[in-house]
Amino acid sequence: MIGGQVQTAARVAAILNGAPAEPVEIDELLSAADTAYYDEDAPLMDDASYDQLAELAKRMTGQAHQVLGEVSGELVAVPHAYPTLSLQKAYGADEIYRFKESAARTLGLEGGPDALALSIEPKIDGLTLVLHYTGGRLVRALTRGNGKVGEDVTHNVRGLAGVPAEIPEQSVTVIVRGEAFIPLSRFAALQAAGEDVATARNTAAGDLRRKSGSQSIAAGGVTKAQAHSITFLAYSIEGGELSEQFPTQPEVGACLSAWGFTVPEYRLASQGPGPDERFDEPATETGRAIADLLDSLAGIEFATDGLVLKVANRAWQRRLGASEKTPRWAIAYKRLGAEYETTVRSVQWQVGRVGQVTPVLICDPIDMDGAQVTHYTAHHAAFYRSLGAGIGARIVVTRAGDVIPKVLRLALGQQAEPDLPVPDACPSCAAPLRVRNEKVL
């Protein structure tokens, strides 16, 4: 079974390198990745590979892949008042230029792309939350779920940093969207204290999606989400007449801040980028804004997954509208992660929220954008065994898109160590482990 998972990983790599594939096979691979990311809080592949597969499927069928993320069944499912859509993605200036060019053409702007001002903010790698306030009081908090239906996690969201219990606006229901995350310094402290945590995002997602009652309560009577210092950053007010009162995106942020929310910093720019521009050598106003904001992210307390570029004019946002899958007025810029070499010192097997046991390689520390990183996910038992990275091995690691530190491959000149051991008993409770659907549980 584990060998079959290795074959799946190899198949993804082969397709991306030009091997023939039918659309139905690619859709099945994407759906499996959706389930791993949204339902199990354990990404199966990096963002770049997923996006390349999705783009290939779109070219073959003319249809965008429908992102699948389901509610767990353990929490109350609630329909969203407004869909929580995914974003278009760009990996370079050329794709951002085409995005602006298309939006300017749709809007009929005489000045072309340079007449289109963008509000640029960090893309926070956390768990999306949608907060509902009625009569000025927080009454409901939902996860993203599948974009149409979310999970009610109000019991875990009350009292979090950045989530006011009350806001001044009482005349209408207010819906606020943002991201919840564990501050990186707090996560490092949890690791140092020996807590069973693999990644900041997975830990935050697990804490917030706990059922009410004893499962969600930590020592001292606070929720585990509060004990882990989970923090909320707000970035939008959803739909309705109130949302339409703000002429520009920065004014939305100013209002949220005045209400007591924590909001991310932003940059505002119009001219550029050029289609061939490099952000390490910016030549336009937008290019410089992107470079400046990326530089400012070093040492911040939350992991990022690139930047989000939004049409700043809110009336223009409404005119541009959305497709079934994505808004036409926003795009995510994602950086491909830098690669580093380090040495494996030990292996920890950790139990995830749904019972999957995953290997984490403990290595010599590396400075990644101001954070000392020592723990790298080896994804799953099948990847770990195929990698063959024993104690003392040199490996290549990354934090692609500034998200999850992970192992890529053995360093040049290293030989794979065969038959690396996989535990047969749970490292948490010592119960016997089994293989199901190619996962060690």
C-alpha distance (Angstrom), angle and dihedral (degrees) to the residues before:
residue distance angle dihedral
M1 . . .
I2 3.79 . .
G3 3.78 88.8 .
G4 3.78 88.2 56.7
Q5 3.80 90.6 57.7
V6 3.79 90.0 52.6
Q7 3.81 88.0 52.3
T8 3.81 89.4 52.4
A9 3.81 92.0 53.1
A10 3.78 89.9 47.5
R11 3.80 90.2 49.3
V12 3.81 91.9 55.2
A13 3.80 90.3 51.6
A14 3.81 91.2 47.3
I15 3.82 93.0 51.4
L16 3.79 91.5 49.7
N17 3.80 88.2 50.9
G18 3.80 92.6 55.0
A19 3.80 106.1 -86.4
P20 3.83 112.2 150.0
A21 3.81 116.2 -101.1
E22 3.78 137.4 170.4
P23 3.83 119.0 -120.2
V24 3.81 91.6 -117.8
E25 3.82 91.1 57.9
I26 3.80 92.5 50.3
D27 3.81 91.0 48.0
E28 3.81 89.9 52.0
L29 3.82 90.4 52.0
L30 3.80 91.2 49.3
S31 3.80 92.0 47.5
A32 3.81 90.7 51.6
A33 3.80 88.9 51.5
D34 3.84 90.3 49.6
T35 3.80 91.1 53.2
A36 3.80 92.8 48.4
Y37 3.82 93.0 48.8
Y38 3.81 103.2 40.0
D39 3.81 103.2 27.7
E40 3.81 103.7 31.2
D41 3.84 99.0 29.5
A42 3.82 87.3 -132.5
P43 3.82 114.2 111.9
L44 3.80 113.2 -137.9
M45 3.81 97.3 -161.0
D46 3.78 138.1 10.2
D47 3.80 121.0 -91.0
A48 3.80 94.2 -108.7
S49 3.83 93.6 55.7
Y50 3.81 91.6 45.3
D51 3.80 92.3 49.6
Q52 3.81 92.3 47.7
L53 3.81 90.8 51.5
A54 3.81 91.0 47.4
E55 3.80 91.6 49.4
L56 3.81 90.7 48.7
A57 3.81 90.5 51.2
K58 3.80 90.5 49.8
R59 3.82 92.2 51.3
M60 3.80 90.9 49.6
T61 3.80 98.7 46.0
G62 3.79 105.1 19.9
Q63 3.82 88.2 -126.8
A64 3.81 127.8 103.9
H65 3.80 115.9 -122.1
Q66 3.81 112.8 -100.4
V67 3.81 107.1 -123.9
L68 3.78 109.6 -128.3
G69 3.78 120.1 -150.6
E70 3.76 118.8 148.8
V71 3.78 133.9 -164.1
S72 3.78 112.9 -104.2
G73 3.80 98.7 -119.2
E74 3.83 89.1 -127.4
L75 3.82 93.4 84.1
V76 3.81 132.0 52.7
A77 3.81 111.6 -88.6
V78 3.81 115.3 -136.4
P79 3.84 126.4 -177.8
H80 3.79 114.8 -119.8
A81 3.80 117.0 -116.1
Y82 3.81 87.4 -138.8
P83 3.84 124.2 20.5
T84 3.80 116.0 -103.0
L85 3.79 98.7 -134.3
S86 3.79 129.9 -163.8
L87 3.81 121.6 -116.4
Q88 3.77 131.3 -114.3
K89 3.80 109.8 -111.6
A90 3.79 133.8 -133.7
Y91 3.78 128.6 -173.8
G92 3.80 98.0 -175.5
A93 3.79 146.8 19.3
D94 3.80 92.4 -91.8
E95 3.82 92.4 63.7
I96 3.82 92.1 45.7
Y97 3.82 88.9 50.1
R98 3.81 91.3 51.8
F99 3.81 90.3 48.3
K100 3.81 91.2 53.5
E101 3.81 92.1 42.7
S102 3.82 92.0 53.4
A103 3.82 93.4 46.2
A104 3.82 92.8 47.2
R105 3.81 90.8 49.5
T106 3.83 91.7 49.7
L107 3.80 90.5 49.3
G108 3.81 92.4 45.2
L109 3.81 93.8 -126.5
E110 3.81 110.5 179.2
G111 3.80 91.2 -152.4
G112 3.79 92.1 56.3
P113 3.85 121.7 -145.7
D114 3.82 93.1 -19.5
A115 3.82 89.7 62.7
L116 3.80 90.4 61.3
A117 3.82 112.6 90.5
L118 3.81 116.5 -152.1
S119 3.79 129.3 -155.4
I120 3.81 106.7 -145.3
E121 3.81 123.0 -161.0
P122 3.83 138.6 160.5
K123 3.80 117.5 -82.2
I124 3.77 100.7 -129.7
D125 3.79 116.8 -145.0
G126 3.78 100.8 -141.0
L127 3.76 140.9 98.4
T128 3.80 114.9 -60.8
L129 3.81 113.2 -123.5
V130 3.80 129.6 -172.6
L131 3.82 113.2 -156.7
H132 3.83 124.0 -160.0
Y133 3.81 121.2 -155.8
T134 3.81 120.4 -171.0
G135 3.79 120.7 -177.9
G136 3.80 86.3 -1.7
R137 3.83 93.6 -60.5
L138 3.81 129.1 111.6
V139 3.80 105.4 -111.0
R140 3.80 104.2 161.5
A141 3.80 142.5 15.3
L142 3.80 121.5 -167.4
T143 3.80 134.3 -172.5
R144 3.80 119.8 -131.0
G145 3.81 91.9 -105.3
N146 3.79 109.4 168.7
G147 3.80 93.1 -23.3
K148 3.80 93.6 -99.2
V149 3.80 100.4 51.7
G150 3.81 125.4 32.8
E151 3.81 137.3 -172.9
D152 3.81 121.0 -103.8
V153 3.82 106.4 -120.0
T154 3.80 97.8 158.3
H155 3.83 91.3 127.5
N156 3.81 90.3 61.2
V157 3.81 97.4 40.2
R158 3.80 100.0 54.0
G159 3.78 110.0 100.2
L160 3.80 96.9 17.6
A161 3.78 118.5 141.8
G162 3.80 109.5 -94.8
V163 3.83 94.3 23.0
P164 3.82 110.6 104.4
A165 3.80 114.4 -152.8
E166 3.80 88.9 -143.0
I167 3.80 136.2 21.4
P168 3.83 129.4 -162.7
E169 3.82 94.9 -115.8
Q170 3.82 105.8 90.3
S171 3.80 105.0 151.6
V172 3.82 97.6 78.6
T173 3.79 139.3 22.0
V174 3.80 108.9 -90.9
I175 3.81 121.9 -154.4
V176 3.80 116.0 -161.6
R177 3.78 124.5 -172.2
G178 3.80 127.5 -160.8
E179 3.81 146.7 123.0
A180 3.81 131.3 -81.8
F181 3.81 120.1 -150.2
I182 3.79 144.3 160.0
P183 3.83 110.7 -110.1
L184 3.80 108.3 -111.2
S185 3.81 93.5 -125.3
R186 3.81 89.7 53.6
F187 3.79 91.2 47.7
A188 3.82 90.4 51.1
A189 3.81 88.7 52.0
L190 3.82 90.6 51.3
Q191 3.80 90.3 52.4
A192 3.81 91.9 46.7
A193 3.81 89.5 51.5
G194 3.80 90.0 55.0
E195 3.79 97.9 -110.7
D196 3.79 115.1 161.0
V197 3.81 97.1 -108.7
A198 3.81 124.4 136.5
T199 3.81 104.2 -180.0
A200 3.79 134.9 2.2
R201 3.80 94.3 -121.4
N202 3.81 95.0 48.2
T203 3.80 91.6 48.0
A204 3.81 92.9 49.6
A205 3.80 91.7 47.3
G206 3.79 91.8 49.0
D207 3.81 92.8 49.1
L208 3.79 94.5 48.2
R209 3.80 94.9 45.7
R210 3.80 95.6 53.0
K211 3.78 117.1 120.9
S212 3.79 117.9 -109.1
G213 3.79 118.5 -94.3
S214 3.80 128.5 43.1
Q215 3.81 93.5 -15.3
S216 3.80 91.4 66.1
I217 3.83 99.4 40.5
A218 3.80 122.6 94.0
A219 3.80 130.4 -170.7
G220 3.80 113.2 -56.9
G221 3.80 93.9 33.7
V222 3.81 96.4 -84.0
T223 3.78 123.1 122.1
K224 3.78 118.3 -95.4
A225 3.79 87.5 -116.5
Q226 3.80 89.0 59.3
A227 3.81 92.8 43.3
H228 3.80 89.0 55.1
S229 3.84 90.6 49.4
I230 3.80 94.1 -120.7
T231 3.80 108.2 -172.3
F232 3.80 132.2 -159.9
L233 3.82 125.6 -140.1
A234 3.82 115.0 -167.2
Y235 3.80 122.7 -150.3
S236 3.80 109.9 163.1
I237 3.79 147.2 31.3
E238 3.78 108.7 -141.4
G239 3.82 125.8 -131.6
G240 3.80 128.7 -54.7
E241 3.79 132.8 87.9
L242 3.81 92.9 -64.4
S243 3.79 91.8 58.8
E244 3.81 90.6 53.1
Q245 3.81 92.2 57.0
F246 3.81 92.4 76.5
P247 3.85 112.8 81.7
T248 3.82 95.3 -163.0
Q249 3.78 139.5 28.1
P250 3.84 94.0 -116.1
E251 3.82 88.9 56.7
V252 3.80 89.0 57.9
G253 3.81 88.8 55.6
A254 3.81 91.7 47.5
C255 3.81 90.9 52.8
L256 3.81 92.9 48.2
S257 3.80 90.3 49.9
A258 3.81 91.2 49.9
W259 3.82 89.0 52.6
G260 3.81 91.2 56.1
F261 3.80 102.1 -96.4
T262 3.78 123.1 133.2
V263 3.81 110.0 -121.5
P264 3.82 131.8 -169.5
E265 3.79 121.2 -110.6
Y266 3.80 117.8 -104.7
R267 3.79 144.0 -166.8
L268 3.82 126.4 -140.1
A269 3.81 120.5 -148.4
S270 3.82 140.8 154.3
Q271 3.82 114.3 178.6
G272 3.80 115.5 77.7
P273 2.89 158.6 -55.0
G274 3.77 101.4 -157.0
P275 3.81 115.2 -138.0
D276 3.83 91.4 -112.5
E277 3.79 97.5 39.2
R278 3.80 121.5 131.6
F279 3.77 117.0 -148.4
D280 3.80 92.6 -145.5
E281 3.82 85.3 61.1
P282 3.84 102.7 29.9
A283 3.81 118.3 -169.6
T284 3.83 103.2 176.0
E285 3.79 138.0 54.7
T286 3.81 92.9 -104.1
G287 3.79 92.2 43.8
R288 3.80 90.9 52.7
A289 3.81 91.6 46.3
I290 3.81 90.6 52.5
A291 3.81 92.6 47.1
D292 3.81 92.2 46.3
L293 3.80 93.9 49.7
L294 3.80 92.0 46.7
D295 3.81 89.8 51.7
S296 3.80 91.0 49.7
L297 3.81 91.7 56.8
A298 3.82 93.7 71.2
G299 3.78 108.9 111.8
I300 3.82 96.9 9.7
E301 3.79 119.8 143.9
F302 3.80 98.8 -116.8
A303 3.78 133.9 60.6
T304 3.78 115.2 -113.9
D305 3.77 133.2 -151.2
G306 3.80 96.7 -157.8
L307 3.82 125.0 -78.2
V308 3.81 137.2 -50.9
L309 3.80 117.6 -135.3
K310 3.82 114.7 -161.2
V311 3.78 131.0 -177.1
A312 3.80 99.1 -106.5
N313 3.81 97.1 -146.9
R314 3.81 107.5 82.7
A315 3.80 94.9 -158.8
W316 3.79 88.0 55.0
Q317 3.81 89.3 49.7
R318 3.79 89.2 57.6
R319 3.81 91.9 47.3
L320 3.80 91.7 50.8
G321 3.79 91.6 48.5
A322 3.79 122.9 172.4
S323 3.75 142.6 -76.2
E324 3.78 119.7 -128.2
K325 3.82 89.5 -86.2
T326 3.82 109.9 26.7
P327 3.81 142.2 22.0
R328 3.82 113.3 -108.4
W329 3.81 92.2 -143.4
A330 3.82 100.0 62.0
I331 3.78 138.0 51.8
A332 3.80 134.4 -178.3
Y333 3.79 119.0 -129.2
K334 3.79 110.3 -152.7
R335 3.77 125.2 -168.9
L336 3.78 119.7 -145.4
G337 3.80 106.8 -120.2
A338 3.80 123.6 -106.8
E339 3.81 115.3 -115.4
Y340 3.81 125.6 -127.9
E341 3.81 137.1 -177.3
T342 3.79 123.1 -130.5
T343 3.81 140.7 157.1
V344 3.81 126.2 -105.5
R345 3.82 112.4 -123.2
S346 3.80 102.1 169.8
V347 3.80 144.3 -14.8
Q348 3.79 126.9 -125.0
W349 3.79 123.7 -166.5
Q350 3.78 110.8 -148.4
V351 3.78 131.5 -168.5
G352 3.80 116.2 -130.1
R353 3.81 128.3 -148.8
V354 3.82 93.0 -90.2
G355 3.80 94.7 43.8
Q356 3.80 99.8 -98.2
V357 3.81 112.3 144.5
T358 3.80 112.1 -140.3
P359 3.81 132.8 -177.0
V360 3.81 120.3 -119.2
L361 3.81 117.7 -169.0
I362 3.83 115.1 -142.5
C363 3.80 108.8 -149.1
D364 3.77 143.8 168.5
P365 3.83 109.1 -66.6
I366 3.81 120.0 -93.0
D367 3.80 126.0 -168.5
M368 3.80 107.4 -124.3
D369 3.80 111.2 -179.4
G370 3.79 91.9 -34.1
A371 3.83 97.1 -42.9
Q372 3.81 121.9 108.7
V373 3.81 103.3 -132.1
T374 3.81 122.1 -165.4
H375 3.83 105.5 150.6
Y376 3.82 121.3 75.1
T377 3.77 126.7 179.2
A378 3.79 115.6 -126.0
H379 3.83 87.6 -160.8
H380 3.82 100.8 -130.8
A381 3.79 142.3 -16.0
A382 3.79 93.7 -89.5
F383 3.81 93.3 54.9
Y384 3.82 91.1 44.5
R385 3.80 93.0 54.1
S386 3.78 93.9 44.2
L387 3.82 90.2 48.2
G388 3.78 92.3 56.1
A389 3.82 95.2 -157.6
G390 3.80 106.5 159.0
I391 3.80 128.1 177.4
G392 3.79 109.7 -55.2
A393 3.81 94.8 20.6
R394 3.80 119.6 138.7
I395 3.79 111.3 -127.0
V396 3.81 138.2 -179.6
V397 3.81 114.7 -122.4
T398 3.80 137.3 178.2
R399 3.76 143.0 179.2
A400 3.80 95.9 -139.7
G401 3.78 111.3 -154.4
D402 3.83 87.0 -2.1
V403 3.78 89.6 -77.1
I404 3.80 124.5 110.5
P405 3.82 119.9 2.0
K406 3.77 104.3 -126.5
V407 3.78 144.7 168.8
L408 3.80 117.3 -105.3
R409 3.81 106.0 177.6
L410 3.78 146.0 -47.5
A411 3.80 115.8 -64.8
L412 3.79 118.4 -102.9
G413 3.81 111.4 -75.3
Q414 3.81 95.3 20.1
Q415 3.79 120.0 126.4
A416 3.79 120.5 -139.9
E417 3.78 114.2 -112.9
P418 3.81 108.6 -131.6
D419 3.80 126.6 -132.9
L420 3.78 99.1 13.3
P421 3.82 108.4 -169.7
V422 3.78 122.1 -103.2
P423 3.83 117.0 -161.2
D424 3.79 118.8 -105.2
A425 3.81 93.5 -163.0
C426 3.80 129.6 56.2
P427 3.83 110.5 -98.8
S428 3.82 89.0 -143.6
C429 3.81 105.2 44.9
A430 3.85 103.7 5.9
A431 3.81 91.9 -122.7
P432 3.83 114.8 148.8
L433 3.80 114.5 -89.5
R434 3.77 125.4 -134.3
V435 3.78 137.5 -171.1
R436 3.80 116.9 -115.8
N437 3.78 126.3 167.8
E438 3.80 87.9 -7.3
K439 3.83 92.6 -57.9
V440 3.81 129.3 112.4
L441 3.82 108.5 -123.4
